[in-house]
Amino acid sequence: MKNYDIIVVGGGPSAAFLAYEMVELHSDKKILLVEQGRSVDKRVCPIEKGGTCKHCKPMCNITCGFSGAGAFSDGKLSLYNPEDDEIHVGGILHEYIGVEETKKLIDYTDNIYLKFGADPHLEGIEYKDEVRKICNKAKKENITLIDIPIRHLGTEKSHELYLRIQKYIMEHGVDIMFDTTVRDLIVENNIIKGVQVQNSMDYVNGKDNTENIMADKVVLAVGRKGANWLVDMCEKHNIETTTGTVDIGIRYELPDDVMKDINKYMYEGKFVGRVGRYKDKVRTFCQNPSGFVSAEVYDNNITLVNGHSYKEKKSTNTNLAILVSHNFNYPFNKPIEYGRNIATNMNALGAGKIVVQRLGDIYRGKRTWKEELENNSVVPTLKDAEPGDLTFALGYRTMTNILDFIQSVDKVVEGFANPNNLLYGPEIKFYSNKVKITNDFETSINGLYSIGDGGGMTRGLMMASCSGVQMARILNEK
Ligand SMILES: Cc1cc2nc3c(=O)[nH]c(=O)nc-3n(C[C@H](O)[C@H](O)[C@H](O)COP(=O)(O)OP(=O)(O)OC[C@H]3O[C@@H](n4cnc5c(N)ncnc54)[C@H](O)[C@@H]3O)c2cc1C
């Protein structure tokens, strides 16, 4: 039977940076990363090659494999505003280690990205006066525009950068098992003992051949892809959780021309507000100037929309997510299930594809037809999307929040509510099963830790990477 000091479940940015920092600390601990997808150089998405989503087996190449969701991400690293005494973006890492430590950790982690080839240029720091004017305009509409610097890697560059990290950590003694899924955790008397693994193809085909690998420290770094699996593990092994939030919404696509000021001055405009009748928190997220809308496949064949942009290949559209945060309590408190049901219904309406609809059609109370989309002034960058009617699947409350928000942002950015703009759905962020952890990131099971997006601590590349660095420092001391 194999034995390690530390097993990390997942090979996303949080896991990669944990491994990197362990190497930097000259740790003598034996580390294994178990990743259900492929090595980063073997990850190819058929949509990227100009085709359609083939529901890759055993795992979706967009979400799985070394560097996780980071590999095909646009690679926007959200930093922080030194004038702010709060961290606005990327989750709640600061609630465990404090704001000042988080800022230091962001600086340190940003330097690792630079070391591995990130572009030294920072977006969002040159045009302070212009940004202030837009912020003031937004304030009048009860919307906050978050002003933080962004380092943009670009999708194709992210791939190369993470490959360099993968090679580096492997050359420095970290073992990685690719195409291998952690099927179960081995827990005895509330103490972690190891993991049960299986070849990913056998796992999806429901075969029984598994292998046990032992370690007295196991780190869950499963990302949003593993959120579903994590729910099962928490139920099975009594890992304590708190009910989280589910963010449900759409991907919005509009001409670069409309977004030109935000794109130029900030690269990404993060608008947040509680407008309209419900006062739910609505935010724009993951803005991609001259970008491309993409699809990704999750467990149970759920297809979700996302977006990214390259450093060199450009479209003439900007895309961004508009997400509404939903919390539930009594008698229903299963946000992941709620989100999954919406996604399942919407996928059914699109025959398994992402559904796209013109904003004007929503106002007119009709679906969008293929011919109308072909003649639309905003040309969809996700060619594989199915024209249809999102309002059949998105709840009234979510849809109303989104439409009210679009109208409010239109007063700040003229043209934001143009009827030819496109809404794609569903975009859902499944980081809602919040695992209860100590300030050392330990769960209610002794020796079992949780980092990154999967357990609900982070939301985004920079913070997920920071959580990995911090985890390494904690484990090195143990
Ligand atoms: C298209 C796209 C664009 C994005 N753009 C940005 C952006 O510009 N900026 C930004 O900040 N964020 C962006 N994100 C989000 C960002 O990628 C994530 O926040 C980040 O990758 C989270 O890191 P993580 O390590 O927590 O999890 P992940 O990156 O999700 O990695 C988790 C890994 O765990 C593996 N795994 C899960 N369960 C198991 C199991 N049971 N056994 C073995 N392996 C398992 C998965 O295969 C996956 O590789 C984007 C995401 C996508 C999909």
The ligand as an SDF file (V2000), in Angstrom:
LIG
                    3D

 53 58  0  0  0  0  0  0  0  0999 V2000
  -13.7150   29.3570  -18.2350 C   0  0  0  0  0  0  0  0  0  0  0  0
  -13.2990   29.8910  -16.8830 C   0  0  0  0  0  0  0  0  0  0  0  0
  -12.7660   31.1710  -16.7780 C   0  0  0  0  0  0  0  0  0  0  0  0
  -12.3550   31.6580  -15.5320 C   0  0  0  0  0  0  0  0  0  0  0  0
  -11.7670   32.8940  -15.4730 N   0  0  0  0  0  0  0  0  0  0  0  0
  -11.2880   33.3410  -14.3030 C   0  0  0  0  0  0  0  0  0  0  0  0
  -10.5720   34.5650  -14.2370 C   0  0  0  0  0  0  0  0  0  0  0  0
  -10.3260   35.2090  -15.2460 O   0  0  0  0  0  0  0  0  0  0  0  0
  -10.1380   35.0090  -13.0210 N   0  0  0  0  0  0  0  0  0  0  0  0
  -10.3670   34.2990  -11.8690 C   0  0  0  0  0  0  0  0  0  0  0  0
   -9.9440   34.7470  -10.7980 O   0  0  0  0  0  0  0  0  0  0  0  0
  -11.0170   33.1210  -11.9000 N   0  0  0  0  0  0  0  0  0  0  0  0
  -11.4730   32.6170  -13.0890 C   0  0  0  0  0  0  0  0  0  0  0  0
  -12.1170   31.4130  -13.1300 N   0  0  0  0  0  0  0  0  0  0  0  0
  -12.2750   30.6860  -11.8560 C   0  0  0  0  0  0  0  0  0  0  0  0
  -10.9630   29.9950  -11.4640 C   0  0  0  0  0  0  0  0  0  0  0  0
  -10.5120   29.2060  -12.5080 O   0  0  0  0  0  0  0  0  0  0  0  0
  -11.1910   29.2020  -10.1930 C   0  0  0  0  0  0  0  0  0  0  0  0
  -11.5910   30.0910   -9.1870 O   0  0  0  0  0  0  0  0  0  0  0  0
   -9.9310   28.4680   -9.7180 C   0  0  0  0  0  0  0  0  0  0  0  0
   -9.4550   27.6210  -10.7230 O   0  0  0  0  0  0  0  0  0  0  0  0
  -10.2220   27.6760   -8.4350 C   0  0  0  0  0  0  0  0  0  0  0  0
   -9.1100   26.9070   -8.1010 O   0  0  0  0  0  0  0  0  0  0  0  0
   -9.2780   25.5830   -7.2160 P   0  0  0  0  0  0  0  0  0  0  0  0
   -7.9410   24.9900   -7.0930 O   0  0  0  0  0  0  0  0  0  0  0  0
  -10.0220   25.8990   -5.9860 O   0  0  0  0  0  0  0  0  0  0  0  0
  -10.2480   24.6200   -8.0480 O   0  0  0  0  0  0  0  0  0  0  0  0
  -10.2440   24.1340   -9.5510 P   0  0  0  0  0  0  0  0  0  0  0  0
   -9.4500   24.9940  -10.4200 O   0  0  0  0  0  0  0  0  0  0  0  0
  -11.6730   23.9280   -9.9130 O   0  0  0  0  0  0  0  0  0  0  0  0
   -9.5250   22.7240   -9.4820 O   0  0  0  0  0  0  0  0  0  0  0  0
  -10.0870   21.6200   -8.8200 C   0  0  0  0  0  0  0  0  0  0  0  0
   -9.5250   20.3610   -9.4390 C   0  0  0  0  0  0  0  0  0  0  0  0
   -9.9150   19.2570   -8.6350 O   0  0  0  0  0  0  0  0  0  0  0  0
  -10.1770   18.1480   -9.4660 C   0  0  0  0  0  0  0  0  0  0  0  0
  -11.0920   17.2600   -8.7260 N   0  0  0  0  0  0  0  0  0  0  0  0
  -12.3350   17.5230   -8.2840 C   0  0  0  0  0  0  0  0  0  0  0  0
  -12.8380   16.4650   -7.6220 N   0  0  0  0  0  0  0  0  0  0  0  0
  -11.8790   15.5130   -7.6480 C   0  0  0  0  0  0  0  0  0  0  0  0
  -11.8050   14.1740   -7.1440 C   0  0  0  0  0  0  0  0  0  0  0  0
  -12.8210   13.6170   -6.4670 N   0  0  0  0  0  0  0  0  0  0  0  0
  -10.6770   13.4530   -7.3880 N   0  0  0  0  0  0  0  0  0  0  0  0
   -9.6270   13.9910   -8.0700 C   0  0  0  0  0  0  0  0  0  0  0  0
   -9.6480   15.2550   -8.5700 N   0  0  0  0  0  0  0  0  0  0  0  0
  -10.7620   16.0110   -8.3570 C   0  0  0  0  0  0  0  0  0  0  0  0
  -10.8080   18.7520  -10.7100 C   0  0  0  0  0  0  0  0  0  0  0  0
  -10.6120   17.9060  -11.8240 O   0  0  0  0  0  0  0  0  0  0  0  0
  -10.0370   20.0660  -10.8470 C   0  0  0  0  0  0  0  0  0  0  0  0
   -8.9370   19.9500  -11.7120 O   0  0  0  0  0  0  0  0  0  0  0  0
  -12.5180   30.8770  -14.3670 C   0  0  0  0  0  0  0  0  0  0  0  0
  -13.0710   29.5850  -14.4570 C   0  0  0  0  0  0  0  0  0  0  0  0
  -13.4560   29.0910  -15.6930 C   0  0  0  0  0  0  0  0  0  0  0  0
  -14.0350   27.6860  -15.7660 C   0  0  0  0  0  0  0  0  0  0  0  0
  1  2  1  0
  2  3  1  0
  2 52  2  0
  3  4  2  0
  4  5  1  0
  4 50  1  0
  5  6  2  0
  6  7  1  0
  6 13  1  0
  7  8  2  0
  7  9  1  0
  9 10  1  0
 10 11  2  0
 10 12  1  0
 12 13  2  0
 13 14  1  0
 14 15  1  0
 14 50  1  0
 15 16  1  0
 16 17  1  0
 16 18  1  0
 18 19  1  0
 18 20  1  0
 20 21  1  0
 20 22  1  0
 22 23  1  0
 23 24  1  0
 24 25  2  0
 24 26  1  0
 24 27  1  0
 27 28  1  0
 28 29  2  0
 28 30  1  0
 28 31  1  0
 31 32  1  0
 32 33  1  0
 33 34  1  0
 33 48  1  0
 34 35  1  0
 35 36  1  0
 35 46  1  0
 36 37  1  0
 36 45  1  0
 37 38  2  0
 38 39  1  0
 39 40  1  0
 39 45  2  0
 40 41  1  0
 40 42  2  0
 42 43  1  0
 43 44  2  0
 44 45  1  0
 46 47  1  0
 46 48  1  0
 48 49  1  0
 50 51  2  0
 51 52  1  0
 52 53  1  0
M  END
$$$$
